[in-house]
Amino acid sequence: MAAFTDARIAALKVGLKLTAAQEKNWPALESTLRDVAKDRAARTLEWRQNAKDRHEKGDVIEGLRLRAKGLSTRSVELEKIADAAKPLYDNLDDSQKLRFGVLLHEVFKHHDHQWHWGMHPDEHLDEPDDAENK
């Protein structure tokens, strides 16, 4: 997962075609994107490790609470990214701003979807966890 995140962050930078003046604002955004990705990876690992226990309990209410907690965490992450991105974004031209939105979405789109009621669809509870092959 880290290699894919690195590639997406690199694609964001290359796709923006930053000028020398814009480059000075890149490190703060890159650092924040990496920190957020690292935190998400740790939460995903924890989520998967506890999947069987959650499934056996079948507690929909607890699933809702977990989902709410995840959304709150996501909100904080998005604020961090917005704060780190603003100085760079404010200095982009219109075509770069358009590319920025598309490319930034690519950085995290694989982390943001398909969560439902506190259960992740990748949880194959009748199969052994094969995280290395995912």
C-alpha positions as CSV (number, residue, x, y, z in Angstrom):
1,M,0.0,0.0,0.0
2,A,2.8,2.4,0.8
3,A,4.3,2.0,-2.6
4,F,1.0,2.8,-4.3
5,T,0.7,5.9,-2.0
6,D,4.2,7.0,-2.9
7,A,3.4,6.6,-6.6
8,R,0.1,8.6,-6.4
9,I,1.8,11.4,-4.5
10,A,4.6,11.5,-7.1
11,A,2.0,11.5,-9.8
12,L,0.3,14.5,-8.1
13,K,3.6,16.5,-8.1
14,V,4.5,15.5,-11.7
15,G,1.0,16.2,-13.0
16,L,1.0,19.7,-11.5
17,K,4.2,20.7,-13.3
18,L,5.2,23.0,-10.6
19,T,7.3,26.1,-11.2
20,A,10.4,26.8,-9.1
21,A,8.4,29.3,-7.1
22,Q,5.6,26.9,-6.5
23,E,8.0,24.1,-5.4
24,K,8.7,25.8,-2.1
25,N,5.1,25.0,-1.0
26,W,5.2,21.4,-2.0
27,P,7.0,19.8,1.0
28,A,4.3,20.7,3.5
29,L,1.6,19.1,1.4
30,E,3.7,16.0,0.7
31,S,4.5,15.5,4.3
32,T,0.9,15.8,5.3
33,L,-0.3,13.4,2.6
34,R,2.3,10.8,3.8
35,D,1.3,11.3,7.4
36,V,-2.4,10.8,6.7
37,A,-1.7,7.8,4.5
38,K,0.5,6.2,7.2
39,D,-2.3,6.8,9.8
40,R,-4.9,5.3,7.5
41,A,-2.8,2.3,6.9
42,A,-2.4,1.7,10.6
43,R,-6.2,2.1,11.2
44,T,-7.0,-0.3,8.3
45,L,-4.7,-2.9,9.7
46,E,-6.3,-2.6,13.1
47,W,-9.7,-2.8,11.5
48,R,-8.9,-6.0,9.7
49,Q,-7.4,-7.6,12.8
50,N,-10.6,-7.0,14.7
51,A,-13.0,-7.9,11.8
52,K,-13.8,-11.4,12.9
53,D,-14.7,-10.3,16.5
54,R,-16.9,-7.5,15.2
55,H,-18.7,-9.9,12.8
56,E,-19.3,-12.5,15.5
57,K,-20.9,-9.8,17.8
58,G,-23.1,-8.7,14.9
59,D,-23.7,-5.4,16.8
60,V,-25.1,-2.9,14.3
61,I,-25.1,-0.1,16.8
62,E,-21.4,-0.6,17.6
63,G,-20.9,-0.6,13.8
64,L,-22.6,2.7,13.5
65,R,-20.5,4.1,16.3
66,L,-17.3,2.9,14.7
67,R,-18.4,4.4,11.4
68,A,-19.1,7.8,13.1
69,K,-15.7,7.7,14.7
70,G,-14.1,7.0,11.3
71,L,-15.9,9.9,9.7
72,S,-14.7,12.2,12.5
73,T,-11.2,11.1,12.0
74,R,-11.6,11.6,8.2
75,S,-12.8,15.1,8.8
76,V,-9.7,16.0,10.8
77,E,-7.5,14.5,8.1
78,L,-9.2,16.5,5.4
79,E,-8.7,19.7,7.4
80,K,-5.0,18.9,7.7
81,I,-4.7,18.3,4.0
82,A,-6.6,21.5,3.2
83,D,-4.4,23.5,5.5
84,A,-1.2,22.1,4.0
85,A,-2.5,22.4,0.4
86,K,-3.7,26.0,0.6
87,P,-0.4,27.8,0.2
88,L,0.4,25.7,-2.9
89,Y,-3.1,25.8,-4.3
90,D,-3.3,29.6,-4.0
91,N,-0.2,29.9,-6.3
92,L,-1.4,27.5,-9.0
93,D,-2.7,28.7,-12.3
94,D,-6.2,27.6,-13.5
95,S,-5.0,24.5,-15.4
96,Q,-2.9,23.4,-12.4
97,K,-5.9,23.9,-10.1
98,L,-8.0,21.7,-12.3
99,R,-5.4,19.0,-12.4
100,F,-4.8,19.3,-8.6
101,G,-8.4,18.3,-7.8
102,V,-8.3,15.3,-10.1
103,L,-4.9,14.1,-9.0
104,L,-5.5,14.7,-5.3
105,H,-8.6,12.6,-5.5
106,E,-6.4,9.8,-6.9
107,V,-4.1,9.9,-3.9
108,F,-6.7,8.6,-1.5
109,K,-9.7,7.4,-3.5
110,H,-8.9,3.7,-2.7
111,H,-9.2,4.5,1.1
112,D,-12.5,6.3,1.0
113,H,-15.2,4.1,-0.3
114,Q,-17.2,1.0,0.3
115,W,-17.5,1.3,4.1
116,H,-21.0,0.3,5.3
117,W,-22.4,0.2,8.8
118,G,-19.0,-0.4,10.4
119,M,-18.1,-3.4,8.3
120,H,-15.6,-3.3,5.5
121,P,-16.4,-5.3,2.4
122,D,-12.8,-6.8,2.2
123,E,-13.6,-8.7,5.4
124,H,-13.7,-12.3,4.2
125,L,-14.5,-13.9,7.5
126,D,-14.6,-17.4,6.2
127,E,-11.2,-17.1,4.6
128,P,-7.8,-16.7,6.4
129,D,-6.5,-13.1,6.4
130,D,-4.2,-12.9,3.4
131,A,-3.1,-9.3,3.7
132,E,0.1,-9.8,1.7
133,N,-1.9,-10.7,-1.4
134,K,-4.3,-7.8,-1.2
